[in-house]
Amino acid sequence: MIILNNIVKTYRMGEETIHALNHVSLKVDDAEYLAVTGASGSGKSTLMNIIGCLDVPDSGEYLLAQKDVSRLKGSQLARVRSREIGFVFQGFNLLNRLSALENVELPLIYQRVARKERRERAQEMLNLTGLSDRAHHRPNQLSGGQQQRVAIARALVSRPKLILADEPTGNLDSKTGEELMDLFDRLHQEGNTIVLITHDASVAARAQRCVHIVDGEISAATETEEEN
Amino acid sequence: MQALIMALKSISGNKMRSFLTMLGIIIGVMAIVVLIAIGQGANAGVVSNIEQMGTNLLTINLSQRRSNPVTLEKLQGLSQEAGIAHVAPTTSSRGSLKAGLITYDDASLIGTVPGYDSIRNWSLRSGRFITQPDLDNRSFVAVVGQEVAVELFGSVNALGQSFSFQGYSFQVVGVLDEIGSSMAGSGDNIVIIPFTLAERLFGAKGISTFYVSAQSADLVSTAEASVTAYMDRLISAASSSTTYSIYNQSAMLESLNSVTNTLTLMLGGIAGISLLVGGIGIMNIMLVSVSERTREIGIRKAIGASRRNILSQFLIESLVVSLLGGLIGLALSFLLVDLLMPILQMTITVSPVIAAAAVAFSMIIGVVFGLYPANKASALRPIEALRFE
């Protein structure tokens, strides 16, 4: 699903050059559930941005579903994000002016899916994440866990090849976080490819495999055994 | 369609701000529509005044030195010339009329020939106009204006009645339709009598003024050329020193038109500036809105919105604000025009062209001033936009 080859990404901060990613290579198989851990400033956010096609590497090669996406321009990247990737953010990142259903519909709008089909698919995703009765609530009328479920529904609605989650439980209490991780487990069982970025070891432990980033490099991959 | 719904949502999400932004456009459109309508109303008033006198009318004034060669007989040839429909000399006087015990002091007597009624676009309410036999016989007949008829005989139905002027008794053979007062001053106080009789009564020798009507408004200049050639021939044949001047109604109309048009354009231009200022207001608010919604833009981009999606979202938003403002402004200007009409005492109509143009202009303003903020929004990089708090 994902093949990263010698990815380099540097940032300039004033005089200093920061090697956010230093020759990172990584492979994620279809239907794999991978956790990426690392301290803040380790480069894991940069890795997520590149995997999520929000940014392009300075050098190196990134194949997403056999397609080289490392040299794409803005509008092509937007297309890849729209078709191939579903994002789940730490801060939920829902639009507060829209209802839960409308938030879930949003990716389909950018894919030009017809209104009726959009509605149906969005409602279906909300049902899947257990929010069938909250479709017309605004995000600020929902609890954190519910908001994150809406965000997951939004990530799933376009049937992406890859679900990319950035600290999905970061803003949730541990019980709600647990419930959410159960949802990820279920999505994994259903055959979704998931990349989870977190600094929380207990969250990372739920994944099939875990890689650790230190100073822009992948340290000896700590492979956790599959628990399920 | 979806973009439109999104735009409406975000506009209604901040009603006060959207309204204030719209206000600039509302006032701008109102100013343009109302000021131009007033300008056009004034213009139409002047034009209709002049047109009442006939746009194909030429007035020829003669200055009499020693001998005046222009006589009724000699003028008759002119009506055969190119472009000319009717020729009618007039000679006028003022005086008082009497019918029984009633005296009417304000009468304006005009001696003229058949055809003068069509030159001046007059129509008869009843009876007939002066005829050639009246002229030949110097008959004591008169065609009177409505005011004269009412004052002398108590009703417009004055046909067959008689009145006296300077001791002579005239019979009313026709009553004119209401003319109304116009720039020419000829109101309804006129009494038309045969030219030949008037010459005698008024003691005027020769013709000092005559009117010519062109066959159509397009032929006015042809008619003017014909008159010039004819008069020059006439005067040089008589080796007279008489001079004449031709007063062209349509030329007058054109110059007046151009003056009022310039004025209208100027008013519209000034109003256009206020619309421009409204546009700058839109740009200002859109820029604020873009920076407020940086995070939203980041989210939208992360979940697949392309640059173009974001650009059109913000562009449609500013377009909707300006279009709504334009339409509200247009509606209010119809109200304002209705309010102003009795105050200004003139007919003001909002022409559909101006209304459409004002709304179109407000839309253009919306696009032009929305472009920069929309472009700024669309150019945001998703990572940075997402990091924005």
Chai-1 contact restraints between the chains, C-beta under 6 A:
chainA,res_idxA,chainB,res_idxB,connection_type,confidence,min_distance_angstrom,max_distance_angstrom,comment,restraint_id
A,N49,B,I383,contact,1.0,0.0,6.0,A-B,restraint_1
A,L54,B,P382,contact,1.0,0.0,6.0,A-B,restraint_2
A,L54,B,I383,contact,1.0,0.0,6.0,A-B,restraint_3
A,D55,B,I383,contact,1.0,0.0,6.0,A-B,restraint_4
A,G74,B,R307,contact,1.0,0.0,6.0,A-B,restraint_5
A,S75,B,S306,contact,1.0,0.0,6.0,A-B,restraint_6
A,S75,B,R307,contact,1.0,0.0,6.0,A-B,restraint_7
A,A78,B,S306,contact,1.0,0.0,6.0,A-B,restraint_8
A,R81,B,G304,contact,1.0,0.0,6.0,A-B,restraint_9
A,S82,B,G304,contact,1.0,0.0,6.0,A-B,restraint_10
A,F87,B,A302,contact,1.0,0.0,6.0,A-B,restraint_11
A,N93,B,I299,contact,1.0,0.0,6.0,A-B,restraint_12
A,L95,B,E296,contact,1.0,0.0,6.0,A-B,restraint_13
A,R97,B,K9,contact,1.0,0.0,6.0,A-B,restraint_14
A,R97,B,G13,contact,1.0,0.0,6.0,A-B,restraint_15
A,L106,B,I303,contact,1.0,0.0,6.0,A-B,restraint_16
A,P107,B,I303,contact,1.0,0.0,6.0,A-B,restraint_17
A,P107,B,G304,contact,1.0,0.0,6.0,A-B,restraint_18
A,I109,B,Q2,contact,1.0,0.0,6.0,A-B,restraint_19
A,Y110,B,G304,contact,1.0,0.0,6.0,A-B,restraint_20
A,Y110,B,A305,contact,1.0,0.0,6.0,A-B,restraint_21
A,Y110,B,N309,contact,1.0,0.0,6.0,A-B,restraint_22
